[in-house]
Amino acid sequence: MENIYLSAIKMLLVLGAMVFGGLALYRYMGKWRVGQGSGNRGHGLSRVETIHLGYRKFVSVLEVRNRVLVIGVGEKELALLAQWEKEGGDGA
C-alpha cells in the first residue's frame, strides 16, 4: 500500500515538473527565435503603427535608423507617402 502512495507522489512531481518546464519554455520561447519579431533591432528597422484600409491594403509607419517613413501598400504596389528625420536623431 505504501508503494502505491510513493508511486502516486512521484507521478505528481514529474507531472508538475513537466507543466513548469512547458510554461517556462513558452514564456522564453520568443527570445530564442531567430530572424522574427523584435529580434531584428540590430538593423535599425521597426514598425511603429499599421492601419488596414481593406483587403491587402494598408498604411504603415516605419522607423529606419534616424528616419520615419510612411508607406502605402496595395495588392500589387508600394508607395512612399512621406518621410522625415526623427527629432534628436544622431544618425547611429
Secondary structure, DSSP 4 states (H G I P E B T S, - for coil): -HHHHHHHHHHHHHHHHHHHHHHHHHHHHHHH-SSSGGGGGGGTEEEEEEEEEETTEEEEEEEETTEEEEEEE-SS-EEEEEEEEPTT----
